[in-house]
C-alpha cells in the first residue's frame, strides 16, 4: 500500500452514487483506472452495514495495493484493518478528541485524515497529528449547498503552509483541475466527476494523467489503454463531495 505522501488521486465508493451498481465492480474500476486510495463513504448507514461493505472491498483494494479509508467510523476502520479513518471537524474536535491516538489507538491501529475548511482549522488539525488533511470545498458543491467554497486562495495557503500530505477537494473536474494544480495542489479527491462518468476507470486515468504531469519525479503509472482525447462527462454542475 502506498503512503499518503505517495498518493495523488484519492477516490471514493460513495453509496449515494452507486445507483444500483455492485460495490465490488466499482472498486475494481477505480483500481483499474489508477486510484491511489479509496474512501468508503456511506452516510446514514449503520456501522454493521459499513463493516460488511468494507469486508467486500478490502480484498480488492489490498490485492491492488491500494489503501481503503473508512469515513466517520474509527471502530470499523480498526476492526477491518482499513488503512485509515476520515473524520470531519465536528466528528473529531466536537467529539472531544484532541490527538490522533485517541482515534487510531496507541499503538496505532489505523491512520487518520481530517477535513478542514479554513487555515485556522488546518492549523488546529495539524496540531492533532493526522496523517493527512483535506482542503475544501474548493468550488461550490450541490451536495453541500450551505458550504461556502474555500476558493483557490485556501489551496495556495496550504501549498505554502502545510507540510504533511494534503488533498484538495470539492467540485474538482477535469475542466478546472489545471487551475487547482496551478494553485499548488499535487493531490486531489474526486467523487462525482468520477463516479458519475460513463467510464469510471477511464475518468480515473484522465485525472491521474493530469496530476502526474505536474508532479516532479513521479513514479506512478497510468493505464495507457484508459487514456484518449475523449473528455469525461461529469454531472451538470460538476459538483463533488467532501470526505
C-alpha positions in Angstrom: 0.0 0.0 0.0 1.2 3.5 -0.8 1.8 6.0 1.9 -0.3 9.2 1.7 2.8 11.0 0.7 2.9 8.9 -2.4 -0.8 9.2 -3.2 -2.1 11.6 -5.8 -5.6 10.6 -6.7 -8.0 9.9 -3.8 -11.3 8.4 -4.9 -14.5 7.2 -3.3 -17.0 4.4 -3.0 -19.9 6.7 -2.1 -23.1 4.8 -1.6 -25.1 7.8 -2.7 -23.6 7.5 -6.2 -23.7 3.7 -6.7 -27.1 3.8 -8.5 -27.6 0.1 -8.0 -24.1 -0.8 -9.1 -22.2 -3.6 -7.3 -19.7 -2.1 -4.8 -17.1 -4.6 -5.9 -17.4 -3.8 -9.6 -17.0 0.0 -8.9 -14.0 -0.7 -6.6 -12.3 -2.7 -9.4 -12.9 0.1 -11.9 -11.3 2.6 -9.5 -8.3 0.4 -9.0 -8.0 -0.3 -12.7 -8.1 3.4 -13.5 -5.2 4.3 -11.2 -6.8 5.4 -7.9 -4.1 5.6 -5.2 -6.5 5.5 -2.3 -10.3 4.8 -2.0 -12.6 6.1 0.8 -15.8 4.2 1.7 -18.4 6.8 2.4 -21.9 5.5 3.4 -23.7 8.4 5.1 -26.7 7.2 7.1 -25.7 3.5 7.1 -25.3 1.5 10.3 -21.9 0.6 11.5 -22.6 -3.1 10.7 -23.5 -2.2 7.1 -20.4 -0.2 6.7 -18.3 -3.1 8.1 -19.9 -5.5 5.6 -19.2 -3.2 2.7 -15.6 -2.8 3.9 -15.1 -6.5 4.0 -16.3 -6.8 0.4 -14.0 -4.1 -0.8 -10.8 -4.8 1.2 -9.8 -8.0 -0.7 -9.9 -6.0 -3.9 -8.0 -2.9 -2.7 -5.4 -5.0 -0.9 -4.9 -7.1 -4.0 -4.3 -3.9 -5.9 -2.0 -2.4 -3.3 -4.5 0.5 -2.6 -5.4 1.7 0.8 -9.1 1.8 2.0 -10.2 4.7 4.2 -13.4 4.5 6.2 -15.5 7.6 6.6 -16.8 8.5 10.1 -16.3 5.1 11.7 -13.0 4.7 13.6 -14.0 1.4 15.2 -14.9 -0.1 11.8 -11.5 1.1 10.4 -9.6 -0.5 13.3 -11.6 -3.8 13.2 -11.4 -4.3 9.5 -7.7 -3.3 9.1 -8.5 -0.4 6.8 -5.6 1.9 6.3 -7.3 5.0 7.8 -10.4 6.6 9.1 -11.5 10.1 7.9 -13.3 12.5 10.2 -14.8 15.9 9.8 -14.0 18.7 12.2 -17.2 18.1 14.1 -16.6 14.4 14.4 -13.1 14.9 15.8 -12.9 18.1 17.8 -16.6 18.5 18.7 -16.5 14.9 19.9 -13.8 15.9 22.4 -10.8 14.5 20.6 -7.5 16.4 20.6 -4.9 13.9 19.5 -4.8 11.2 16.7 -4.0 8.5 19.2 -7.5 8.9 20.8 -8.9 7.7 17.5 -6.3 5.5 16.0 -5.2 3.7 19.2 -1.8 3.6 20.9 0.0 1.9 19.4 -1.7 3.0 16.2 -4.2 0.5 14.7 -5.0 2.7 11.7 -4.3 6.2 10.3 -6.3 9.4 10.5 -7.4 12.0 8.0 -9.3 15.2 8.8 -11.4 17.6 6.8 -10.5 21.3 7.0 -12.2 24.4 5.6 -10.0 27.3 6.7 -6.4 28.0 7.7 -7.3 28.1 11.4 -8.9 24.7 11.1 -5.9 23.3 9.3 -3.5 24.6 12.0 -5.7 23.1 14.7 -5.9 19.8 12.9 -2.1 19.7 12.2 -1.5 20.0 16.0 -3.6 16.9 16.5 -1.1 14.9 14.4 -3.2 13.5 11.5 -1.6 11.6 8.6 -3.2 13.9 6.0 -5.8 16.6 5.8 -8.4 17.6 3.1 -8.6 21.2 1.9 -12.0 22.3 0.7 -14.6 22.6 -0.7 -12.5 24.4 -3.4 -15.6 25.0 -5.6 -19.3 25.1 -4.9 -20.9 21.7 -4.5 -24.6 21.0 -4.9 -24.4 18.2 -2.3 -23.4 20.7 0.4 -25.4 23.8 -0.7 -24.7 25.7 2.6 -21.0 25.1 2.5 -19.2 28.2 1.2 -16.3 27.3 -1.2 -12.9 28.0 0.2 -11.7 29.0 -3.3 -8.2 28.6 -4.7 -6.9 31.0 -2.0 -7.0 28.2 0.6 -5.3 25.9 -1.8 -2.5 28.5 -2.2 -2.3 28.8 1.5 -2.0 25.1 2.0 0.7 24.8 -0.6 2.8 27.3 1.4 2.0 26.2 4.9 1.1 22.5 5.2 4.0 20.1 5.3 2.1 16.8 5.7 0.1 15.3 2.7 -3.0 17.3 1.9 -5.7 16.8 -0.7 -7.8 19.5 -2.5 -11.4 18.5 -2.7 -14.8 19.9 -3.7 -16.2 20.5 -7.2 -13.0 19.4 -8.9 -13.5 18.4 -12.5 -11.2 17.8 -15.5 -12.1 21.2 -16.6 -11.0 23.1 -13.5 -8.2 20.8 -12.4 -5.5 22.8 -14.2 -6.4 25.8 -12.0 -6.2 23.7 -8.9 -2.8 22.3 -9.8 -1.6 25.8 -10.7 -2.6 27.0 -7.2 -0.2 24.4 -5.8 -2.2 21.2 -5.2 -0.4 17.9 -6.1 -3.1 15.6 -4.6 -6.8 15.7 -5.1 -10.0 14.0 -4.0 -12.7 13.4 -6.6 -16.2 12.0 -6.1 -18.9 12.8 -8.6 -16.7 13.6 -11.6 -15.5 10.0 -11.5 -18.5 8.1 -10.1 -20.9 9.8 -12.5 -18.6 9.4 -15.5 -19.7 7.0 -18.2 -16.5 5.1 -17.8 -15.1 5.1 -14.2 -11.7 3.6 -15.0 -11.2 6.0 -17.9 -12.1 9.0 -15.8 -9.6 8.0 -13.1 -6.9 7.6 -15.7 -7.6 11.0 -17.2 -7.4 12.7 -13.7 -4.3 10.7 -12.9 -2.6 11.7 -16.2 -3.1 15.4 -15.4 -1.9 15.0 -11.8 1.3 13.2 -12.9 2.1 15.9 -15.5 2.8 18.4 -12.7 4.4 16.1 -10.1 8.1 16.0 -10.5 9.9 12.7 -10.4 6.6 10.8 -10.2 6.9 7.1 -10.5 3.2 6.3 -10.7 1.8 4.7 -13.9 -1.4 5.4 -15.7 -3.1 2.6 -17.6 -2.4 3.7 -21.2 -5.4 1.9 -22.6 -7.6 4.1 -20.4 -6.4 7.3 -22.0 -7.8 9.0 -25.0 -8.6 12.5 -26.2 -12.3 12.0 -25.4 -13.2 14.1 -22.4 -15.1 12.5 -19.5 -18.6 13.7 -18.9 -19.5 15.0 -15.4 -22.6 15.9 -13.6 -24.3 19.1 -14.9 -23.0 21.2 -12.0 -19.6 19.4 -11.9 -20.0 19.1 -8.2 -18.1 17.0 -5.8 -18.5 15.9 -2.2 -16.3 16.3 0.8 -15.0 13.3 2.6 
